[in-house]
Amino acid sequence: MATYVEAVRGSHSMDKSITLPPDEIFRNLENAKRFAIDIGGSLTKLAYYSTVQHKVAKVRSFDHAAKQESDGEPLYEISVQEEITARLHFIKFENTYIETCLDFIKDHLVNTETKVIKATGGGAYKFKDLIEKKLKLKVDKEDEMSCLIKGCNFVLKNIPHEVFVYAKHGDSEFRFQNTHPDIFPYLLVNIGSGVSIVKVEAEDRFERIGGSSIGGGTFWGLGALLTKTKRFDELLQLASRGQHTSVDMLVKDIYGGAYGCLGLTGDLIASSFGKSATAEKEFSKEDMAKSLLHMISNDIGQLACLYARLHNLSRVYFGGFFIRGHPVTMHTITYSINYFTKGEVQALFLRHEGYLGAIGAFLKGAEEDNPNQYCWGENYAGSSGLLSVSPELNPMQRERSGTFLFDMLEMDRLERQLVNLPLLQDSSSYIPDTVDLTEDTLAREYWLCCFEEALDGVVKRAIASQKDQPEAAERAEKFRQKYRDKLQTLRHQPFAYGSLTVRSLLDTREHCLNEFNFPDPYSKIKQKENDLALKSYQRVLKTLEELSWEQRQIALVRGLLAGNVFDWGAKAVSDVLESDPEFGFEKAKQQLQERPWLVDTYNQWIERLKGPPHKCALFFVDNSGMDIILGVFPFVRELLSRGTEVVLASNSGPALNDVTNGELQILTERIAAMDPAIQASLSEDRLTLVQSGSSSPCLDLSRLDKVLATVVRERGTDLVVIEGMGRAIHTNYYAALSCESLKLAVIKNSWLADRLGGKIFSVVFKYEVPSIIQGHH
């Protein structure tokens, strides 16, 4: 144990256990400061703040005044710089390991300014001396309930797929809810030994409005007396195999069927354990455990519903060791809430529920850093995700309460404050992703295989992007291993990181690349393609200017679509681009589907263009090279010439060959030097560049840079253009906006095209006017 920690992962057999060195569990300890610990009855949760140094790709413009266009010169230089970012680490392990873990931390803790460790949970008293002796830190105890609430607010605000509904018989057991940015007010029902019911109204405003002494401890205690089983998990296992009807008295046992005039069905429990008073026979342990579980869950469920009604709250979260990811208890609580509220209130559970106390204690200790002023994002590369903890699956593995032995959550501090796009019709019902792969088995199989097959190409590209670094191959190999492991986990546990979507698979890949210092594997390709496209810019404009108005509009749209073909993220395209260096803009146009397109509302768009100009268009751009320079710019130029202001939104950080805000600044400057119309729009502030706050090939309109939201509001944006497969098909295909929108993309994946009823290189051109505006035109 001293050198290696066994981390049992996944819900397959015991031989799947992975042996992890402690430095892969307690990561970045050398920079750690600010510790917090939450010690429960059987599990310890540790939290600390650390900094991570990693490479970022930066672009900067050459001084062009000094040397006029010499043909071979690249447009800008790419430098890789070291950047330091803040990261939060949360680790969960069993109390039996506490001493070993403290020893490991003591040996690796370099930072001497840390003097205090914040502690919460019942065990904080029990282990106080041990912690102080081992770590030479003073234990500073924090109130358990306020830590819990603080932690709960933090995960609800920062993790989009934190909350789920449990559906035992659904296609996917876990249905993730998109967290609404306004998380208050809510009810938290914490089921530990007893039950506490807390109403939370604001960041620091909460009140315990009720509770009960009949809780998890009651189930455990009475269960132990009835079945002689001392272990909580074993009790749950017994219950999951039992039949409560042999012990409980049902309505039909009394009335021979339903009790119609009171609206009671025959199968309803009339009296828990009611049969055991009169029956002569012995009852099985399984049946007694099941009856007890129903009795306590129904009692808590009814109590929770009454308090929710009394205080008019529709969001009710359940937590505490009684729940902690146990399907048996989640199912009985869900059933009970559903029954008592006639389906009006859903029982909600939290993916990181076990961490709330530790997160809260940590936040209390870090108040001078004010972590709440930042947005944080889950780092998929360093988090182990929610693994299924069904007791039925593997009794061997479920040795002790809750989950497997080690479980990690890491969160990175985001540079930008993220907010909703103000133009969403209803931010509370907005779901970015078009398909939830946890519910669609065929699509899940396809995409997991697709990402696995693309792995070789990604590794090759990563190594090529750092030719000058001899250890790049070794890092790329580690990346492959890590990402392949993630894909394996997701095959068996699709819900490990919340909803599984094409977006989450892409984002996980980006996180893993960054983890091994490949910040921008496509930087050199983007540089080359931008240079190439700039050489054709004036020629493309000249061709467009010779056309009549009608012809020009369709040519602009076809140009936009042709540009969108140049996507290294699509295997069908990257294969062509690698084998045929001559594949250019004109060839791409020939690949496009002829009209009518797969989705084709072009005629409505043209009619709209004959009307008054839009006030301001927000354009979410996609790829570098031909796409942005020969597709987007001519299209934007036309909008500007109509008198429409344009805001170009591009990624804050690199993903695939998408153009980043840094690159776009330089490209725009270069285009302006060749094109007086763009030059004028820039100097009159009618063309603006903003960053989206995202580093993903997809687009979540509920997590955008605050500056972008402000610009959108101030300029009275009345048209949103979303371009490309990642942003307009995998995400936002169904997004409802409160202004006109144009979603357009070329389908560069034959499986997806087939599913949408088309062929590869089919075109989606979806112009939408919300019903509220339709009457005005």
VOGU-3710 file (C-alpha; in Angstrom, 3 decimals, decimal comma):
1> matyveavrg> 0,000/0,000/0,000  2,833/2,393/0,744  3,989/2,558/-2,843  0,926/1,654/-4,848  -2,729/2,163/-4,352  -5,184/-0,233/-5,858  -7,903/1,662/-7,602  -10,721/-0,626/-8,514  -12,367/0,849/-11,549  -15,380/0,081/-13,642
11> shsmdksitl> -18,191/-2,280/-12,939  -16,595/-5,285/-14,582  -14,816/-8,051/-12,761  -12,223/-7,698/-10,010  -9,350/-8,493/-12,362  -10,039/-5,156/-14,032  -8,580/-3,339/-11,019  -5,971/-0,813/-12,020  -2,947/-0,128/-9,908  -2,288/3,588/-9,715
21> ppdeifrnle> 0,833/5,115/-8,222  -0,124/7,693/-5,577  1,359/10,513/-7,642  -1,323/9,855/-10,260  -3,970/10,229/-7,582  -2,587/13,126/-5,543  -1,487/15,108/-8,567  0,437/18,409/-8,560  1,048/18,181/-4,826  4,336/20,030/-5,113
31> nakrfaidig> 2,437/23,271/-5,865  -0,456/22,561/-3,541  -1,732/25,094/-1,068  -5,005/25,405/0,819  -6,114/21,990/1,980  -9,509/20,886/3,197  -10,683/17,492/4,364  -14,108/16,001/4,980  -14,077/12,783/6,968  -17,288/10,792/7,021
41> gsltklayys> -18,137/7,464/8,599  -16,269/5,434/5,987  -14,896/7,775/3,336  -12,435/10,641/3,423  -12,604/13,444/0,879  -9,552/15,626/0,409  -9,498/18,938/-1,457  -6,612/21,192/-2,411  -5,769/24,040/-4,733  -2,768/23,742/-6,981
51> tvqhkvakvr> -1,241/25,327/-10,045  -0,440/23,522/-13,250  2,156/24,614/-15,726  1,341/23,683/-19,280  2,161/24,794/-22,770  -0,098/27,102/-24,753  0,229/28,015/-28,397  0,358/31,748/-29,045  0,404/33,446/-32,423  1,760/36,862/-33,135
61> sfdhaakqes> 2,077/38,899/-36,226  5,443/39,562/-37,863  6,308/43,186/-38,364  5,103/43,475/-41,956  6,052/47,073/-42,446  9,708/46,150/-42,148  9,664/43,499/-44,839  7,093/43,685/-47,607  5,382/40,508/-48,806  8,080/38,061/-49,728
71> dgeplyeisv> 6,299/35,002/-51,027  7,815/32,327/-48,851  7,264/34,157/-45,568  4,606/32,765/-43,251  1,936/35,157/-42,108  2,626/34,986/-38,392  4,857/33,155/-35,997  3,668/30,471/-33,615  5,342/30,309/-30,260  4,658/27,869/-27,496
81> qeeitarlhf> 4,679/29,506/-24,089  4,413/28,125/-20,585  1,281/29,221/-18,796  0,261/28,645/-15,215  -3,363/27,896/-14,456  -5,199/27,161/-11,238  -6,678/23,730/-10,626  -8,812/22,282/-7,857  -8,259/18,652/-6,887  -10,766/16,521/-5,011
91> ikfentyiet> -9,947/12,958/-4,025  -12,138/10,434/-2,275  -10,781/7,332/-0,519  -11,661/4,983/2,302  -10,853/5,846/5,885  -8,699/2,709/6,209  -6,153/4,420/3,938  -6,086/7,719/5,763  -2,723/7,210/7,428  -0,957/6,093/4,257
101> cldfikdhlv> -2,419/9,000/2,320  -1,378/11,521/4,966  2,155/10,087/4,859  2,272/10,478/1,105  1,076/14,075/1,314  3,574/14,864/4,080  6,465/13,552/1,925  5,437/15,574/-1,102  4,189/18,766/0,403  6,689/21,423/-0,577
111> ntetkvikat> 4,690/24,560/0,010  5,519/25,796/3,491  3,150/28,772/3,655  0,243/26,383/4,225  -0,373/26,392/7,991  -3,987/25,295/8,294  -6,193/22,522/6,975  -9,940/23,152/6,983  -11,873/20,123/8,212  -15,505/19,099/8,323
121> gggaykfkdl> -17,530/15,906/8,776  -17,980/13,709/11,841  -14,507/12,219/11,531  -12,808/15,611/11,740  -12,859/15,244/15,542  -11,740/11,639/15,526  -8,713/12,145/13,260  -7,764/15,672/14,362  -4,636/14,612/16,285  -3,451/12,253/13,557
131> iekklklkvd> -3,740/14,977/10,884  -1,995/17,597/13,020  0,814/15,192/13,887  1,392/13,918/10,349  0,982/17,124/8,337  2,111/19,641/10,959  -0,947/21,688/9,990  -3,484/23,105/12,401  -6,934/21,556/11,936  -9,545/24,289/11,642
141> kedemsclik> -13,058/22,822/11,918  -15,913/24,162/9,822  -19,643/23,688/10,265  -20,832/20,663/8,328  -24,116/22,018/7,023  -22,744/25,313/5,712  -19,907/23,421/3,963  -22,461/21,136/2,355  -24,514/24,049/0,995  -21,432/25,943/-0,225
151> gcnfvlknip> -20,250/22,825/-2,063  -23,685/22,252/-3,525  -23,908/25,811/-4,898  -20,432/25,458/-6,409  -21,117/22,251/-8,377  -24,548/23,439/-9,514  -22,994/26,631/-10,884  -19,900/25,169/-12,503  -20,728/21,691/-13,773  -23,373/21,738/-16,518
161> hevfvyakhg> -24,228/18,033/-16,183  -24,167/17,773/-12,409  -27,809/16,934/-11,819  -29,569/13,749/-12,850  -32,898/12,034/-12,534  -32,691/8,319/-11,846  -34,809/6,072/-14,079  -34,309/2,420/-13,191  -36,156/1,097/-16,222  -35,292/3,858/-18,669
171> dsefrfqnth> -33,041/3,450/-21,722  -30,360/5,103/-19,645  -30,476/4,835/-15,858  -29,156/8,375/-15,444  -30,916/11,264/-17,168  -28,817/14,384/-16,872  -30,471/17,762/-16,573  -28,951/20,947/-17,892  -28,337/23,139/-14,865  -30,108/26,450/-15,147
181> pdifpyllvn> -27,700/29,354/-14,419  -30,062/30,637/-11,752  -29,767/27,805/-9,236  -31,778/29,291/-6,349  -34,055/28,558/-4,542  -33,854/24,812/-3,927  -34,465/22,197/-1,251  -31,619/19,948/-0,128  -32,653/16,734/1,610  -29,589/15,292/3,272
191> igsgvsivkv> -30,099/11,697/4,376  -27,297/10,713/6,725  -27,932/8,983/10,029  -30,996/11,193/10,353  -32,581/13,524/7,796  -32,016/17,275/7,462  -34,153/19,348/5,135  -32,604/22,654/4,139  -34,051/25,474/2,086  -31,352/27,357/0,145
201> eaedrferig> -32,255/30,811/-1,136  -28,920/32,423/-2,001  -25,165/31,886/-1,853  -25,040/32,440/1,928  -28,705/32,265/2,841  -30,103/28,931/3,921  -32,204/27,550/6,739  -32,861/24,076/8,121  -36,632/23,972/7,875  -37,166/20,438/9,105
211> gssigggtfw> -35,884/16,939/9,422  -36,461/13,534/10,932  -34,702/11,071/13,188  -35,756/8,297/10,806  -32,952/8,207/8,255  -30,046/6,171/6,947  -28,976/5,247/10,486  -32,445/3,867/11,156  -32,306/1,652/8,063  -28,836/0,481/9,062
221> glgalltktk> -29,664/-0,030/12,762  -33,031/-1,742/12,422  -31,675/-3,686/9,466  -28,819/-4,979/11,587  -31,262/-6,088/14,308  -33,589/-7,808/11,821  -31,017/-9,504/9,587  -27,907/-9,730/11,810  -26,057/-7,992/8,953  -23,789/-5,233/10,226
231> rfdellqlas> -22,696/-3,760/6,890  -24,679/-1,067/5,095  -23,854/-2,275/1,579  -24,788/-5,835/2,438  -28,154/-4,630/3,699  -28,759/-2,844/0,414  -27,806/-5,987/-1,455  -30,248/-8,041/0,582  -32,948/-5,445/-0,072  -32,318/-5,467/-3,819
241> rgqhtsvdml> -33,059/-9,211/-3,896  -36,098/-9,107/-1,584  -39,885/-9,070/-2,087  -41,574/-6,647/0,297  -45,065/-8,030/-0,361  -44,474/-11,098/1,814  -43,854/-8,844/4,859  -45,941/-5,718/4,121  -49,694/-5,630/4,258  -51,114/-4,209/1,013
251> vkdiyggayg> -54,463/-2,528/0,414  -55,684/-5,669/-1,398  -54,773/-7,831/1,635  -57,353/-5,853/3,596  -60,009/-5,071/0,959  -59,446/-7,896/-1,537  -58,542/-5,331/-4,231  -58,359/-1,570/-4,706  -60,135/0,772/-2,288  -61,889/2,660/-5,050
261> clgltgdlia> -63,645/5,510/-3,287  -60,396/6,646/-1,647  -58,491/6,170/-4,884  -56,069/3,595/-3,416  -54,744/0,868/-5,719  -54,588/-2,703/-4,479  -50,772/-2,852/-4,618  -50,253/0,089/-2,311  -48,587/-0,629/1,050  -51,273/-0,231/3,690
271> ssfgksatae> -49,014/-1,201/6,586  -45,247/-1,703/6,531  -44,365/-5,053/8,203  -48,122/-5,534/8,712  -48,077/-9,257/7,853  -45,349/-10,129/10,315  -47,665/-9,734/13,335  -50,090/-12,447/12,247  -48,126/-14,759/9,979  -46,693/-17,903/11,535
281> kefskedmak> -43,821/-18,291/9,054  -40,225/-17,059/9,214  -39,425/-14,130/6,944  -36,325/-14,043/4,779  -33,629/-11,439/5,483  -34,017/-10,182/1,916  -37,745/-9,537/2,291  -37,341/-7,791/5,642  -34,552/-5,565/4,305  -36,683/-4,634/1,281
291> sllhmisndi> -39,713/-3,808/3,433  -37,558/-1,662/5,717  -36,055/0,179/2,755  -39,526/0,997/1,407  -40,762/2,083/4,806  -37,929/4,556/5,337  -37,739/5,827/1,751  -41,487/6,429/1,580  -41,410/8,256/4,888  -38,559/10,531/3,745
301> gqlaclyarl> -40,181/11,006/0,336  -43,465/12,134/1,833  -41,708/14,471/4,251  -39,654/16,025/1,420  -42,792/16,559/-0,677  -44,671/18,252/2,128  -41,804/20,660/2,766  -41,396/21,348/-0,965  -45,129/22,168/-1,179  -45,103/24,238/1,979
311> hnlsrvyfgg> -42,254/26,400/0,650  -43,323/26,241/-2,982  -40,037/24,730/-4,251  -39,828/22,587/-7,362  -36,127/21,672/-7,234  -35,424/19,013/-4,631  -31,913/17,535/-4,392  -31,153/14,416/-2,373  -27,799/13,587/-0,823  -26,124/11,927/2,132
321> ffirghpvtm> -24,597/8,465/2,560  -28,015/6,792/2,288  -28,155/7,892/-1,392  -24,514/8,191/-2,512  -25,042/6,642/-5,914  -26,860/3,529/-4,673  -29,383/2,590/-7,382  -31,611/0,814/-4,834  -32,136/3,896/-2,660  -32,245/6,323/-5,615
331> htitysinyf> -35,004/4,202/-7,108  -37,135/4,005/-3,942  -36,775/7,766/-3,252  -37,629/8,602/-6,896  -40,676/6,346/-6,776  -41,839/7,846/-3,512  -41,465/11,497/-4,648  -43,210/10,685/-7,896  -46,094/9,061/-6,039  -46,619/11,774/-3,452
341> tkgevqalfl> -46,445/14,716/-5,864  -48,270/12,922/-8,709  -45,194/13,501/-10,890  -45,040/17,279/-10,329  -41,710/17,223/-8,505  -38,723/15,195/-9,659  -36,208/13,729/-7,267  -32,844/15,157/-8,336  -29,463/13,656/-7,519  -25,956/15,072/-7,848
351> rhegylgaig> -23,064/13,447/-9,647  -20,466/14,755/-7,173  -22,686/14,552/-4,134  -19,998/12,804/-2,036  -17,665/15,783/-2,482  -19,924/18,616/-1,385  -18,603/18,900/2,198  -14,961/18,904/1,094  -15,628/21,475/-1,646  -17,445/23,718/0,833
361> aflkgaeedn> -14,701/23,450/3,475  -12,144/24,250/0,804  -14,086/27,319/-0,377  -14,304/28,598/3,198  -10,538/28,372/3,500  -9,935/30,051/0,147  -12,149/33,060/0,606  -9,323/35,556/0,196  -8,681/34,066/-3,300  -12,399/34,365/-3,894
371> pnqycwgeny> -12,779/31,238/-6,059  -16,433/32,110/-6,574  -15,601/35,106/-8,751  -14,273/32,703/-11,392  -15,905/30,068/-13,519  -14,484/26,563/-13,237  -14,740/23,662/-15,652  -14,453/19,942/-15,028  -11,220/18,561/-16,470  -12,177/15,263/-18,108
381> agssgllsvs> -8,548/14,146/-18,355  -8,028/14,114/-14,586  -11,499/13,143/-13,302  -12,582/9,568/-12,865  -16,246/10,275/-13,537  -19,338/8,735/-12,007  -19,012/4,992/-12,294  -22,004/2,777/-11,827  -22,260/1,590/-8,270  -25,060/-0,936/-8,663
391> pelnpmqrer> -24,736/-3,378/-5,776  -26,228/-6,025/-8,055  -23,317/-5,732/-10,457  -20,472/-6,945/-8,392  -20,778/-7,766/-4,725  -17,045/-8,543/-4,507  -16,032/-5,123/-5,600  -18,469/-3,296/-3,388  -16,465/-4,057/-0,297  -17,275/-0,824/1,468
401> sgtflfdmle> -19,747/1,966/1,283  -20,427/4,017/-1,786  -17,980/3,682/-4,596  -14,662/2,149/-5,526  -11,475/2,876/-3,646  -10,172/6,035/-5,248  -12,132/8,588/-7,096  -10,896/11,920/-8,437  -12,447/15,160/-9,609  -10,359/17,980/-11,061
411> mdrlerqlvn> -11,571/21,421/-12,018  -9,666/24,045/-13,970  -10,117/27,740/-13,475  -11,379/29,333/-16,657  -9,865/32,594/-17,789  -13,221/34,066/-18,637  -16,536/34,598/-16,900  -19,099/32,511/-18,762  -22,766/33,459/-19,156  -25,826/32,699/-21,298
421> lpllqdsssy> -26,206/34,090/-24,796  -28,881/36,763/-24,181  -30,617/35,706/-27,413  -31,654/32,221/-26,251  -35,444/31,982/-26,295  -35,489/30,116/-22,982  -32,166/29,538/-21,291  -33,655/27,147/-18,742  -34,775/24,655/-21,395  -31,796/25,088/-23,758
431> ipdtvdlted> -29,882/21,869/-24,403  -26,779/22,361/-26,553  -26,405/18,787/-27,788  -28,490/17,355/-30,597  -28,146/13,677/-29,658  -27,672/12,181/-26,209  -25,509/9,116/-26,787  -26,401/7,651/-23,400  -29,895/7,074/-24,772  -29,034/6,202/-28,374
441> tlareywlcc> -27,125/2,924/-28,428  -26,496/2,787/-32,178  -25,133/6,302/-32,312  -23,029/5,653/-29,208  -21,403/2,569/-30,727  -20,716/4,403/-33,968  -19,135/7,497/-32,411  -17,028/5,587/-29,885  -15,605/3,489/-32,743  -15,193/6,593/-34,887
451> feealdgvvk> -13,119/8,342/-32,190  -11,101/5,212/-31,556  -10,287/4,820/-35,265  -9,289/8,476/-35,510  -6,808/8,070/-32,649  -3,814/7,049/-34,796  -4,245/10,125/-36,955  -4,459/12,413/-33,917  -1,301/10,882/-32,415  0,557/11,271/-35,723
461> raiasqkdqp> -0,569/14,879/-36,021  0,461/15,631/-32,419  3,990/14,288/-32,970  4,336/16,129/-36,296  3,369/19,405/-34,600  6,419/19,122/-32,335  9,035/17,588/-34,633  11,843/19,379/-32,816  11,048/17,709/-29,478  12,480/14,196/-29,114
471> eaaeraekfr> 10,148/13,196/-26,259  7,003/14,193/-28,197  6,464/10,597/-29,364  6,497/9,320/-25,794  3,995/11,982/-24,663  1,777/11,243/-27,666  1,789/7,562/-26,669  0,674/8,499/-23,150  -2,084/10,626/-24,643  -3,240/7,661/-26,752
481> qkyrdklqtl> -3,329/5,422/-23,695  -5,241/7,948/-21,606  -7,844/8,742/-24,246  -8,311/5,096/-25,151  -8,922/4,327/-21,462  -11,546/7,069/-21,340  -13,288/5,597/-24,405  -13,228/2,159/-22,739  -14,778/3,554/-19,565  -17,488/5,257/-21,634
491> rhqpfaygsl> -18,262/2,037/-23,506  -19,216/0,387/-20,244  -20,445/3,467/-18,423  -21,793/5,995/-20,906  -22,916/8,296/-18,099  -19,502/8,576/-16,391  -19,202/12,322/-17,152  -22,839/13,306/-17,376  -24,513/13,207/-20,773  -22,365/11,460/-23,363
501> tvrslldtre> -22,370/13,440/-26,607  -20,139/14,008/-29,610  -19,205/17,284/-27,926  -18,074/15,596/-24,704  -15,984/13,085/-26,718  -14,298/15,951/-28,587  -13,755/17,970/-25,403  -12,315/14,979/-23,542  -9,854/14,514/-26,398  -8,791/18,178/-26,204
511> hclnefnfpd> -8,358/17,900/-22,413  -6,176/14,788/-22,831  -4,041/16,465/-25,530  -3,491/19,460/-23,245  -2,669/17,159/-20,357  0,340/15,866/-22,312  1,379/19,278/-23,622  -0,019/19,246/-27,141  -1,826/22,581/-26,927  -2,400/23,058/-30,650
521> pyskikqken> -1,492/20,095/-32,901  -2,953/21,827/-35,979  -1,100/25,149/-35,622  1,259/24,567/-38,567  -1,535/23,298/-40,822  -3,642/26,344/-39,971  -0,718/28,650/-40,710  -0,123/27,054/-44,116  -3,816/27,045/-45,081  -4,287/30,671/-44,016
531> dlalksyqrv> -1,347/31,726/-46,180  -2,702/29,808/-49,138  -6,237/31,166/-48,808  -5,078/34,781/-48,500  -3,432/34,489/-51,925  -6,842/33,734/-53,495  -8,868/36,319/-51,562  -8,786/39,097/-54,148  -9,503/36,707/-57,005  -12,593/35,359/-55,206
541> lktleelswe> -13,874/38,908/-54,556  -13,368/39,855/-58,214  -15,407/36,858/-59,413  -18,209/37,745/-56,973  -18,307/41,381/-58,020  -18,975/40,447/-61,643  -22,226/38,636/-60,722  -25,754/40,027/-60,560  -27,249/40,498/-57,071  -29,239/37,214/-57,123
551> qrqialvrgl> -26,312/35,220/-58,498  -23,960/36,763/-55,987  -26,128/35,745/-53,009  -26,149/32,070/-53,980  -22,427/32,215/-54,838  -21,675/33,667/-51,382  -23,604/30,878/-49,683  -21,931/28,226/-51,862  -18,566/29,790/-51,001  -19,381/29,649/-47,315
561> lagnvfdwga> -20,354/25,986/-47,653  -17,317/25,111/-49,782  -15,072/26,709/-47,167  -16,760/24,606/-44,530  -15,574/21,438/-46,291  -12,008/22,176/-45,102  -12,295/20,503/-41,739  -9,451/18,355/-40,418  -11,796/17,004/-37,754  -13,690/14,992/-40,385
571> kavsdvlesd> -11,836/11,864/-41,465  -13,397/11,885/-44,949  -11,888/15,335/-45,485  -8,511/14,908/-43,777  -7,904/11,803/-45,925  -8,509/13,875/-49,085  -6,425/16,807/-47,836  -3,502/14,522/-47,008  -3,569/12,635/-50,305  -4,416/15,505/-52,665
581> pefgfekakq> -2,472/18,698/-51,889  -4,145/20,326/-54,924  -7,622/19,966/-53,388  -8,735/23,580/-53,341  -11,696/25,915/-53,015  -13,122/25,250/-56,513  -12,874/21,478/-56,077  -14,688/21,757/-52,767  -17,558/23,580/-54,498  -17,898/20,667/-56,930
591> qlqerpwlvd> -18,242/18,240/-53,996  -21,307/20,048/-52,612  -24,754/18,598/-53,024  -26,858/20,355/-55,683  -30,049/22,102/-54,599  -32,528/21,294/-53,212  -30,241/20,675/-50,246  -30,942/18,246/-47,419  -32,353/21,133/-45,387  -33,041/24,047/-47,670
601> tynqwierlk> -34,675/27,325/-46,656  -32,508/29,381/-48,999  -35,537/30,944/-50,755  -36,845/32,378/-47,467  -33,357/33,778/-46,753  -33,192/35,525/-50,119  -36,652/37,018/-49,603  -35,502/38,336/-46,229  -32,396/39,919/-47,814  -34,663/41,888/-50,143
611> gpphkcalff> -36,105/43,559/-47,023  -34,440/46,035/-44,654  -30,903/45,195/-43,436  -30,329/43,513/-40,089  -29,029/45,792/-37,378  -26,227/43,501/-36,219  -25,198/39,940/-37,058  -23,331/37,671/-34,646  -21,352/35,072/-36,603  -19,857/31,992/-34,883
621> vdnsgmdiil> -17,018/30,981/-37,189  -15,476/27,542/-37,700  -12,284/26,497/-39,525  -9,093/28,360/-40,450  -7,922/28,778/-44,030  -10,385/28,589/-46,926  -13,362/28,547/-44,557  -12,777/31,830/-42,735  -10,941/33,693/-45,523  -12,726/32,655/-48,747
631> gvfpfvrell> -16,064/31,613/-47,245  -16,851/33,784/-44,239  -15,188/37,095/-45,141  -16,911/37,603/-48,538  -20,260/36,706/-46,899  -19,615/39,113/-44,004  -18,504/41,795/-46,452  -21,888/41,576/-48,188  -23,714/41,960/-44,856  -21,555/44,988/-44,017
641> srgtevvlas> -22,310/46,546/-47,412  -26,043/46,294/-46,595  -25,425/48,389/-43,464  -25,437/45,486/-40,992  -22,845/45,531/-38,211  -21,000/42,226/-37,777  -19,521/40,580/-34,689  -17,203/37,653/-35,463  -17,021/35,203/-32,556  -14,147/32,738/-32,580
651> nsgpalndvt> -12,672/30,278/-30,084  -10,596/31,575/-27,184  -8,286/28,573/-27,341  -7,333/26,060/-30,035  -9,414/23,013/-30,977  -8,724/21,024/-34,161  -8,191/23,432/-37,085  -10,769/25,950/-35,880  -9,614/29,542/-36,108  -8,790/31,101/-32,733
661> ngelqilter> -9,387/34,698/-31,750  -5,622/35,372/-31,787  -5,285/34,043/-35,333  -8,391/35,847/-36,521  -7,062/39,221/-35,310  -4,002/38,776/-37,542  -5,982/37,450/-40,537  -8,422/40,358/-40,327  -5,560/42,836/-40,242  -4,083/41,198/-43,365
671> iaamdpaiqa> -7,414/41,135/-45,219  -8,033/44,776/-44,306  -4,682/45,656/-45,893  -5,955/44,198/-49,224  -9,595/45,195/-48,944  -10,677/48,817/-48,324  -14,255/47,737/-47,468  -13,046/45,615/-44,540  -10,548/48,321/-43,550  -13,347/50,909/-43,384
681> slsedrltlv> -15,678/48,621/-41,393  -12,928/48,026/-38,847  -12,051/51,657/-38,397  -15,747/52,614/-38,083  -16,185/49,823/-35,534  -18,857/48,130/-37,641  -16,863/44,903/-37,751  -15,846/43,609/-34,321  -13,916/40,528/-33,232  -14,720/38,860/-29,913
691> qsgssspcld> -13,758/35,576/-28,338  -16,395/33,010/-27,503  -14,832/31,814/-24,237  -14,757/28,271/-25,627  -11,936/25,948/-26,709  -14,177/23,317/-28,213  -15,100/22,383/-31,791  -18,727/22,551/-30,598  -20,682/25,394/-29,058  -22,571/25,705/-25,780
701> lsrldkvlat> -24,601/28,920/-25,955  -25,160/28,849/-22,199  -21,428/29,168/-21,433  -20,125/32,106/-23,451  -17,671/34,863/-22,660  -19,348/37,641/-20,690  -17,800/40,282/-22,977  -19,478/38,654/-25,981  -22,861/38,730/-24,223  -22,397/42,436/-23,484
711> vvrergtdlv> -21,483/43,255/-27,096  -24,505/41,279/-28,352  -26,800/43,232/-26,042  -25,326/46,657/-26,710  -25,421/46,274/-30,484  -29,002/45,061/-30,626  -28,049/41,838/-32,430  -30,940/40,535/-34,533  -29,274/37,782/-36,588  -27,143/34,863/-35,389
721> viegmgraih> -25,177/32,808/-37,919  -23,783/29,471/-36,739  -21,511/27,645/-39,131  -20,091/24,142/-39,261  -20,879/20,595/-38,234  -19,669/20,889/-34,623  -21,518/24,117/-33,823  -24,654/23,804/-35,971  -25,283/20,026/-36,256  -23,768/18,212/-33,235
731> tnyyaalsce> -24,840/21,173/-31,103  -27,527/23,852/-31,558  -29,395/22,164/-34,400  -32,563/22,543/-32,332  -31,518/25,652/-30,374  -34,368/28,169/-30,278  -33,249/31,795/-30,478  -35,281/34,928/-29,911  -33,992/36,518/-33,137  -33,476/35,328/-36,720
741> slklavikns> -30,848/32,640/-37,137  -28,992/30,908/-39,909  -27,447/27,499/-39,246  -25,419/26,081/-42,070  -23,012/23,183/-42,500  -21,748/20,520/-44,851  -22,207/16,980/-43,516  -18,731/15,481/-43,826  -19,475/12,136/-42,219  -21,310/9,489/-44,217
751> wladrlggki> -22,874/7,744/-41,188  -24,371/11,011/-39,953  -25,463/12,004/-43,473  -27,166/8,646/-43,847  -28,922/9,088/-40,529  -30,201/12,514/-41,569  -31,420/11,000/-44,824  -28,690/12,317/-47,135  -25,257/11,468/-48,528  -21,799/12,697/-47,600
761> fsvvfkyevp> -21,302/16,399/-48,483  -25,038/17,027/-48,093  -25,862/20,604/-47,174  -27,871/21,931/-44,263  -29,070/25,497/-44,746  -31,526/26,297/-41,985  -32,820/29,876/-41,802  -35,231/30,310/-38,899  -37,438/33,178/-37,792  -38,906/32,847/-34,287
771> siiqghh> -42,704/32,988/-34,235  -42,648/36,217/-32,178  -41,024/38,106/-35,066  -42,868/36,435/-37,921  -45,782/38,820/-37,798  -43,523/41,868/-38,158  -42,019/41,267/-41,595
//
